[in-house]
């Protein structure tokens, strides 16, 4: 699969956000959205989606599932100074 990708898509370089499509690996009631290149098509795209669905349990779908990341790295805080004058 890697060889096929390299032969067909390596020329494209980095995929820009406007050339991505969303694919739901979950269900309508519990969506698990991923983005894949719009350039992927046919059997390769189908195989990729099948592979992602097969290994869906290895992905962290929210920060609470990521045990090794410090909570301070992904929390946004706004410090307000009420003593302005």
Beta strands, then each sheet from edge to edge (+ up, - down):
strand 1: 20-24
strand 2: 33-37
sheet 1: 1+ 2-
end
